[in-house]
Amino acid sequence: MRKHKMMAAGRSSSGWADDDPFDLEPDAEMEADARRAVRRKVGLALGLFVAGGGLLAGGIGSLLTSGSGSGHGVAMTVLGSLTFVPGAFFTRVAYLAHRGVDGYSMRDIPDV
């Protein structure tokens, strides 16, 4: 009898209203936001990885060609290593989470 009254009042069989603003069930918009957040996390991790690799390679190349007297080569190498290391780590976490390896999740990558 109670189930029948809830359905008659415009509620579904689960007891949630179709247009209830406090509905806690995930909907398509929330899932799209979650996918967008994951893409942003992975994109930033890949960006750090690529930019750090480029800076690191450019810095090492500059140090090798101009000698140890160049401050630009040292600065590029330091900046490249500071961006490459976290980029490589979070790219690896994203890859292993995508593969479904136990212990890795996209939640391990910090939000920006």
KACORMO-V612380 format. One line per field, one symbol per residue. psi: psi as a letter, one per 30 degrees, with the letter a starting at -180 (. if undefined). burial: I if it has 24 or more other C-alpha atoms within 12 Angstrom, else O. Layout:
psi = ???
burial = ???
This chain:
psi = eeeeeeefggllfffkkegkfgkfkkaeeeeeeeeeeeeeeeeeeeeeeeeeeeeeeeeeeeeeefaffkfeeeeeeeeeefeeeeeeefeeeeeeeefgkkfklfffkll.
burial = OOOOOOOOOOOOOOOOOOOOOOOOOOOOOOOOOOOOOIOOIIOIIIIIIOIIIOIIOIIIOOOOOOOOOOOIIIOIIOIIIOIIIIIIIIIIIIOOOOOOOOOOOIOOIOOO
